[in-house]
Amino acid sequence: MTLPAVVLGLMFVGLIAYALFAGADFGAGIWDLLAGGTRRGAQQRDLIEHSIGPVWEANHVWLIFVLVVLWTSFSGAFAAVATTLYIPLTLAAFGMIARGAAFAFRKSITTLGMRRLLGAAFAVSSLITPFFLGAVVGGVASGRVPAGIAAGDVVTSWVNPTSILGGVLAVLVCAYLAAVFLCADARREGPEVLAEQFRARALGTAAVTGAVGLGGFFVLRADAPLLFAGLTGRGLPVIVLSVVAGLVAIALLVLRRYAISRLASGLAVTTILIGWAVAQYPYVLPPYLTIDQAAAPRTTLVATLVALIVGGAILVPALAYLYTLFQSEHAEHAEVGSPQPR
């Protein structure tokens, strides 16, 4: 494996981490939107806020990591994506800002009208942000981002069947991950009825996601033939593994094995992303720019790799400790507290 491929692979690990952890956060906001009225949805929103509160800001570290590595080590690809897909990227950035501000301010506002307004801003931005990010992935994967500054069409690069498919799948995957993650939190934190509600949502979302994914192959065959060939060629074993992991996750949800179903669900999403990477290898911007062509000089890559190793040795244990501590505090709360509606 070449040095550029190693650096890009490490960046892709960060992209997977962002998809899993931030994806679950975005999905929680989607369920906040669908929770119902102020009184009927109070318990669900309380659980959502309590579950994502300590970690939602930390999850965006992975996005910053991905952007910095792409900008530093593959600046040509970064420039092409940023100048061709600046509309969905800007809309996604506005969505992240609106989501974060609304989530933070909603806690300190006491008037019902403002809380509803901020809650709506948080929930709607949680829906549109993953859609635009998925549309960006669709634009890149379908070969609509050529190398060069603003060389692609700024509208059709993301308003096309593959990008719409990518956006819809991103929203569905986020909602699915959040429902699976919230099942275990609901069992610890609240009445069993909450866990059952999110279990039903996870199963329903899994069915819809599977149907859209299956139909998506027909979209890709017509709109992105190179990506379709890669997914049904060398990427097929990874896609099959994703399907198997997804079925295992569904079975575990049916059996109410929520903690293990998180792992299976995470594996299903991870292998989908790996399948996309395998399908378009060795291109960063298919079919225009390969990994080696897009890579920075060797000295830059070596410096970046050293920084990633040193930084990862500090960051990864810190984040792991944060997630572990958070889950431990939840467990202690469940042991000493009363699992009654709040």
C-alpha positions as CSV (number, residue, x, y, z in Angstrom):
1,M,0.0,0.0,0.0
2,T,1.4,3.4,-1.0
3,L,1.9,6.3,1.5
4,P,-1.0,8.3,0.0
5,A,-3.3,5.3,0.4
6,V,-2.3,5.0,4.0
7,V,-3.0,8.6,4.8
8,L,-6.3,8.5,2.9
9,G,-7.3,5.3,4.7
10,L,-6.7,7.0,8.1
11,M,-8.9,9.9,6.9
12,F,-11.5,7.4,5.9
13,V,-11.5,5.9,9.4
14,G,-12.4,9.4,10.7
15,L,-15.2,9.6,8.1
16,I,-16.6,6.3,9.4
17,A,-16.4,7.5,13.0
18,Y,-18.2,10.7,12.0
19,A,-20.9,8.8,10.2
20,L,-21.5,6.5,13.2
21,F,-21.4,8.9,16.1
22,A,-22.6,12.2,14.5
23,G,-25.0,10.2,12.4
24,A,-26.7,8.9,15.6
25,D,-26.8,12.5,16.9
26,F,-28.5,13.8,13.7
27,G,-30.9,10.9,13.9
28,A,-31.8,11.7,17.5
29,G,-32.8,15.2,16.2
30,I,-35.0,13.6,13.5
31,W,-36.8,11.6,16.2
32,D,-37.1,14.8,18.2
33,L,-39.0,16.2,15.2
34,L,-41.3,13.2,15.0
35,A,-41.9,12.8,18.8
36,G,-45.2,14.5,18.7
37,G,-46.7,17.5,20.6
38,T,-45.2,19.2,23.6
39,R,-46.8,16.9,26.2
40,R,-47.0,13.7,24.2
41,G,-43.4,13.9,23.1
42,A,-41.9,15.2,26.4
43,Q,-40.5,11.8,27.6
44,Q,-38.9,11.1,24.2
45,R,-37.3,14.5,23.9
46,D,-36.1,14.4,27.5
47,L,-34.3,11.1,26.8
48,I,-32.9,12.4,23.5
49,E,-31.5,15.5,25.2
50,H,-30.1,13.5,28.1
51,S,-28.4,11.0,25.7
52,I,-26.7,13.3,23.3
53,G,-26.0,16.2,25.6
54,P,-22.5,15.3,26.8
55,V,-21.2,14.1,23.4
56,W,-22.8,16.0,20.5
57,E,-20.1,18.6,20.3
58,A,-17.2,16.1,20.6
59,N,-18.6,14.1,17.6
60,H,-17.8,17.0,15.2
61,V,-14.1,16.5,15.9
62,W,-14.2,13.7,13.4
63,L,-15.5,16.1,10.6
64,I,-12.8,18.6,11.4
65,F,-10.2,15.8,11.2
66,V,-11.5,14.7,7.8
67,L,-11.5,18.2,6.4
68,V,-8.0,19.0,7.7
69,V,-6.5,15.8,6.3
70,L,-8.2,16.2,2.9
71,W,-7.1,19.8,2.7
72,T,-3.5,19.1,3.8
73,S,-2.8,15.9,2.0
74,F,-5.1,16.0,-1.1
75,S,-5.5,19.7,-1.7
76,G,-6.5,19.3,-5.3
77,A,-9.4,17.0,-4.4
78,F,-10.4,19.3,-1.6
79,A,-10.4,22.4,-3.8
80,A,-12.5,20.6,-6.5
81,V,-15.1,19.4,-4.0
82,A,-15.3,22.7,-2.1
83,T,-15.7,24.8,-5.3
84,T,-18.1,22.6,-7.2
85,L,-20.3,21.4,-4.3
86,Y,-20.2,24.7,-2.3
87,I,-24.0,25.0,-2.2
88,P,-24.8,21.7,-0.4
89,L,-21.6,22.2,1.8
90,T,-22.7,25.7,2.8
91,L,-26.3,24.5,3.5
92,A,-24.9,21.6,5.6
93,A,-22.7,24.1,7.5
94,F,-25.6,26.4,8.2
95,G,-27.6,23.3,9.4
96,M,-24.8,22.4,11.9
97,I,-24.7,25.9,13.2
98,A,-28.4,26.2,13.6
99,R,-28.7,22.8,15.2
100,G,-26.0,23.5,17.7
101,A,-27.2,26.9,18.7
102,A,-30.8,25.7,19.0
103,F,-29.9,22.7,21.1
104,A,-27.8,24.9,23.4
105,F,-30.2,27.7,23.8
106,R,-33.3,25.6,24.2
107,K,-32.1,24.4,27.6
108,S,-32.0,28.0,29.0
109,I,-35.2,29.3,27.5
110,T,-38.3,29.1,29.7
111,T,-41.1,30.5,27.5
112,L,-43.0,27.8,25.6
113,G,-43.1,29.7,22.3
114,M,-39.3,30.2,22.1
115,R,-38.7,26.6,23.2
116,R,-40.9,25.3,20.4
117,L,-39.1,27.6,17.9
118,L,-35.7,26.5,19.0
119,G,-36.8,22.8,19.2
120,A,-38.1,23.1,15.6
121,A,-34.8,24.6,14.5
122,F,-32.8,21.8,16.2
123,A,-35.0,19.1,14.7
124,V,-35.3,20.4,11.1
125,S,-31.6,21.1,10.9
126,S,-30.9,17.6,12.1
127,L,-32.9,16.4,9.1
128,I,-31.5,18.6,6.4
129,T,-27.8,18.5,7.4
130,P,-27.3,14.7,6.7
131,F,-29.3,15.1,3.5
132,F,-26.9,17.7,2.1
133,L,-23.9,15.7,3.3
134,G,-25.2,12.6,1.6
135,A,-25.9,14.6,-1.6
136,V,-22.2,15.7,-1.5
137,V,-21.1,12.0,-1.3
138,G,-23.5,11.2,-4.2
139,G,-22.0,13.9,-6.3
140,V,-18.5,12.7,-5.8
141,A,-19.3,9.0,-6.1
142,S,-21.2,9.5,-9.4
143,G,-18.3,11.3,-11.1
144,R,-19.8,14.8,-11.2
145,V,-16.9,16.5,-9.5
146,P,-14.0,16.9,-12.0
147,A,-10.5,18.0,-11.0
148,G,-9.9,21.7,-11.0
149,I,-11.4,24.8,-9.4
150,A,-15.2,25.0,-10.0
151,A,-14.8,22.7,-13.0
152,G,-18.1,21.0,-12.3
153,D,-21.6,22.2,-12.6
154,V,-22.6,23.8,-9.2
155,V,-26.2,22.6,-9.5
156,T,-26.3,19.3,-11.3
157,S,-23.3,18.1,-9.3
158,W,-25.6,17.6,-6.4
159,V,-29.2,17.8,-7.9
160,N,-29.2,14.4,-9.6
161,P,-30.6,11.0,-8.9
162,T,-27.5,9.6,-7.2
163,S,-27.1,12.6,-4.9
164,I,-30.8,12.5,-3.9
165,L,-30.4,8.8,-3.2
166,G,-27.3,9.5,-1.1
167,G,-29.2,12.2,0.8
168,V,-32.2,10.1,1.5
169,L,-30.1,7.1,2.6
170,A,-28.0,9.4,4.9
171,V,-31.2,10.6,6.6
172,L,-32.5,7.0,7.0
173,V,-29.2,5.6,8.3
174,C,-29.0,8.5,10.8
175,A,-32.5,7.8,12.0
176,Y,-31.9,4.1,12.2
177,L,-28.6,4.4,14.2
178,A,-30.3,6.8,16.6
179,A,-33.2,4.6,17.2
180,V,-30.9,1.6,17.9
181,F,-28.7,3.6,20.3
182,L,-31.7,5.1,22.1
183,C,-33.2,1.7,22.8
184,A,-30.5,0.8,25.2
185,D,-30.5,4.3,26.8
186,A,-34.3,4.1,27.2
187,R,-34.0,0.8,28.9
188,R,-31.5,2.3,31.4
189,E,-33.0,5.7,31.9
190,G,-36.8,5.5,31.5
191,P,-39.8,3.3,31.4
192,E,-39.8,0.2,29.2
193,V,-42.4,1.7,27.0
194,L,-39.8,4.2,25.7
195,A,-37.4,1.3,24.7
196,E,-40.3,-0.4,22.9
197,Q,-41.2,2.8,21.0
198,F,-37.6,3.2,19.8
199,R,-37.4,-0.5,19.0
200,A,-40.4,-0.2,16.8
201,R,-38.9,2.8,15.1
202,A,-35.6,1.1,14.6
203,L,-37.2,-1.9,13.0
204,G,-39.4,0.2,10.8
205,T,-36.5,2.4,9.7
206,A,-34.4,-0.6,9.0
207,A,-37.1,-2.0,6.6
208,V,-37.4,1.3,4.8
209,T,-33.6,1.8,4.5
210,G,-33.3,-1.7,3.1
211,A,-36.0,-1.1,0.5
212,V,-34.5,2.2,-0.5
213,G,-31.0,0.7,-0.7
214,L,-32.3,-2.1,-2.9
215,G,-34.0,0.3,-5.2
216,G,-30.9,2.4,-5.2
217,F,-29.0,-0.2,-7.2
218,F,-31.4,0.5,-10.1
219,V,-30.8,4.2,-9.7
220,L,-27.0,3.7,-9.7
221,R,-27.1,1.4,-12.7
222,A,-28.8,4.1,-14.7
223,D,-27.2,7.3,-13.3
224,A,-23.7,6.2,-12.0
225,P,-22.6,3.1,-14.0
226,L,-19.0,3.2,-12.9
227,L,-20.0,3.2,-9.2
228,F,-22.6,0.5,-9.9
229,A,-19.9,-1.7,-11.5
230,G,-17.6,-1.2,-8.6
231,L,-20.3,-2.1,-6.0
232,T,-21.4,-5.2,-7.9
233,G,-17.8,-6.1,-8.7
234,R,-15.0,-5.9,-6.2
235,G,-17.2,-4.2,-3.6
236,L,-19.8,-6.9,-3.6
237,P,-18.3,-9.0,-0.8
238,V,-18.3,-5.9,1.5
239,I,-21.9,-5.1,0.5
240,V,-23.0,-8.7,1.3
241,L,-21.3,-8.4,4.7
242,S,-23.2,-5.2,5.3
243,V,-26.5,-7.0,4.5
244,V,-25.7,-9.8,6.8
245,A,-24.7,-7.4,9.6
246,G,-28.0,-5.5,9.1
247,L,-30.0,-8.7,9.3
248,V,-28.2,-9.7,12.5
249,A,-28.9,-6.3,14.0
250,I,-32.6,-6.7,13.1
251,A,-32.7,-10.1,14.8
252,L,-31.0,-8.7,17.9
253,L,-33.6,-5.9,18.0
254,V,-36.4,-8.4,17.8
255,L,-34.8,-10.3,20.7
256,R,-34.3,-7.0,22.6
257,R,-30.5,-7.4,22.8
258,Y,-30.0,-3.7,22.4
259,A,-26.4,-3.4,23.4
260,I,-25.2,-6.0,20.9
261,S,-27.5,-4.7,18.2
262,R,-25.5,-1.4,18.4
263,L,-22.4,-3.2,17.3
264,A,-24.1,-5.1,14.5
265,S,-25.7,-1.9,13.3
266,G,-22.4,0.0,13.4
267,L,-20.8,-2.8,11.4
268,A,-23.6,-2.6,8.8
269,V,-23.1,1.1,8.3
270,T,-19.3,0.8,8.4
271,T,-19.2,-1.9,5.7
272,I,-21.5,0.2,3.4
273,L,-19.0,3.0,3.6
274,I,-16.1,0.7,3.0
275,G,-18.0,-0.8,0.0
276,W,-18.2,2.7,-1.5
277,A,-14.5,3.2,-1.0
278,V,-13.6,-0.1,-2.5
279,A,-16.0,0.5,-5.5
280,Q,-14.3,3.8,-6.5
281,Y,-10.7,2.8,-5.7
282,P,-8.1,4.0,-6.8
283,Y,-10.0,7.3,-7.4
284,V,-10.5,10.1,-5.1
285,L,-12.6,11.9,-7.7
286,P,-13.8,9.2,-10.1
287,P,-13.0,9.0,-12.9
288,Y,-10.8,12.1,-13.0
289,L,-8.3,12.0,-10.1
290,T,-6.6,9.0,-8.5
291,I,-5.2,8.9,-5.0
292,D,-1.6,9.2,-6.2
293,Q,-2.4,12.0,-8.5
294,A,-4.2,14.0,-5.8
295,A,-1.6,13.4,-3.1
296,A,0.6,16.1,-1.7
297,P,4.4,15.8,-1.8
298,R,6.0,13.0,0.2
299,T,7.4,15.3,2.9
300,T,3.9,16.7,3.5
301,L,2.4,13.2,3.7
302,V,5.1,12.0,6.1
303,A,4.5,15.0,8.4
304,T,0.8,14.4,8.2
305,L,1.1,10.7,9.1
306,V,3.3,11.5,12.1
307,A,0.9,14.1,13.3
308,L,-2.0,11.7,12.8
309,I,-0.2,9.0,14.8
310,V,0.7,11.4,17.7
311,G,-2.6,13.1,17.7
312,G,-4.5,9.8,17.5
313,A,-2.6,8.5,20.5
314,I,-4.0,11.5,22.5
315,L,-7.4,12.0,20.9
316,V,-8.7,8.4,20.6
317,P,-8.2,7.4,24.2
318,A,-9.7,10.7,25.4
319,L,-12.8,10.2,23.3
320,A,-13.1,6.5,24.3
321,Y,-12.8,7.6,28.0
322,L,-15.6,10.2,27.4
323,Y,-18.0,7.7,25.9
324,T,-17.1,5.1,28.5
325,L,-17.5,7.6,31.4
326,F,-20.8,8.8,30.0
327,Q,-22.2,5.2,29.7
328,S,-21.0,4.4,33.2
329,E,-22.7,7.4,34.6
330,H,-25.9,6.3,32.9
331,A,-25.5,2.8,34.4
332,E,-25.0,4.2,37.9
333,H,-28.1,6.5,37.4
334,A,-30.1,3.4,36.4
335,E,-29.0,1.5,39.5
336,V,-29.7,4.2,42.1
337,G,-32.5,6.1,40.4
338,S,-36.1,5.2,39.8
339,P,-37.0,4.3,36.2
340,Q,-40.1,6.4,36.2
341,P,-41.1,9.0,33.7
342,R,-39.4,12.3,34.2
